[in-house]
Amino acid sequence: MNLQTINDINGNAEYVLLPVQVFDALKEQIEDELAGLEAWAEQEEDYVDFNPADYVDNPVALARLQAQIKQVDLARHMQVTQSYISKLEHADHVSDEALQKISAALLEMRKG
């Protein structure tokens, strides 16, 4: 069977002309494929933003991530080392005093 193509302005095949009998034979498959593409597109609309609170338990790490601030920048602002911030973020327990200092620093950084 010879199929005729219609090219775009760059000479690339853009459309294919099919005999009606071939189209009728393929119509159901084409409709199923299009329905699948539409369903996939609808799922993309159901995208849910990443929420760090769903994955991060440490309050220091969570506060920093929500503020969108890097460890190194927070450390520099607090005049401590980045490794100290990392240590706080990996601790099983963070003291209230440390948490208050971190929160105050993050608040200052967001304002400044």
C-alpha positions in Angstrom: 0.0 0.0 0.0 1.3 3.5 -0.9 0.6 6.2 1.7 0.9 9.8 0.9 2.5 12.2 3.3 2.2 15.9 3.7 5.4 17.7 4.7 5.9 20.7 6.9 7.8 23.8 5.7 11.1 22.0 6.8 10.3 19.0 4.6 9.5 16.7 7.5 6.5 14.4 7.2 3.7 16.0 9.3 0.6 14.2 8.1 -0.2 10.8 6.5 -3.2 10.3 4.2 -4.8 6.9 4.7 -7.4 5.2 2.6 -10.8 5.3 4.4 -10.8 1.5 4.7 -7.5 1.6 6.6 -8.7 4.4 8.8 -11.9 2.5 9.7 -9.8 -0.6 10.6 -7.6 1.5 12.9 -10.2 3.9 14.2 -10.9 2.0 17.5 -7.2 1.7 18.2 -6.6 5.4 17.5 -9.5 6.4 19.8 -8.2 4.1 22.6 -4.7 5.7 22.3 -6.2 9.2 22.4 -8.2 8.4 25.4 -5.1 7.1 27.2 -3.3 10.3 26.3 -6.2 12.4 27.7 -6.2 10.4 30.9 -2.5 10.9 31.3 -2.9 14.6 30.8 -5.6 14.7 33.5 -3.3 12.9 35.9 -0.6 15.6 35.4 -3.1 18.2 36.6 -3.4 16.2 39.9 0.3 17.0 40.7 0.9 17.6 44.4 3.7 19.9 45.4 6.5 18.4 47.5 6.0 19.0 51.2 9.1 18.6 53.3 7.0 18.1 56.4 5.9 14.7 54.9 9.5 13.5 54.9 11.6 15.5 57.4 11.2 14.9 61.2 13.9 17.2 62.5 12.5 20.7 63.3 15.8 22.5 62.4 16.0 20.8 59.0 12.3 21.3 58.4 12.4 25.0 59.3 15.5 25.6 57.1 14.0 23.8 54.1 10.7 25.6 54.4 12.6 28.9 54.5 14.5 27.7 51.4 17.9 28.6 53.0 21.1 26.6 52.5 22.9 25.2 55.5 26.0 27.2 54.7 24.1 30.4 54.5 22.3 29.8 57.8 25.7 28.9 59.4 27.3 32.0 58.0 24.5 34.2 59.4 24.7 32.5 62.8 28.5 32.6 62.8 28.8 28.9 63.2 30.1 26.1 61.0 28.0 24.4 58.4 28.8 21.1 60.1 27.2 22.4 63.3 24.0 23.1 61.4 24.2 19.6 59.9 24.8 18.1 63.3 21.7 19.8 64.6 19.6 18.6 61.7 20.7 15.0 62.2 20.2 15.1 66.0 17.4 13.0 67.6 16.6 15.8 69.9 17.2 19.6 69.5 17.1 21.7 72.6 14.5 24.5 72.9 17.3 27.0 73.1 18.9 25.9 69.9 15.6 25.7 68.1 14.8 29.3 69.2 18.1 30.6 67.9 17.6 28.8 64.6 14.1 30.2 64.3 15.2 33.7 65.1 18.1 33.5 62.6 15.7 32.2 59.8 13.3 34.9 60.5 16.0 37.6 60.3 17.3 36.1 57.1 13.8 36.1 55.5 13.3 39.8 56.4 16.8 40.8 55.4 
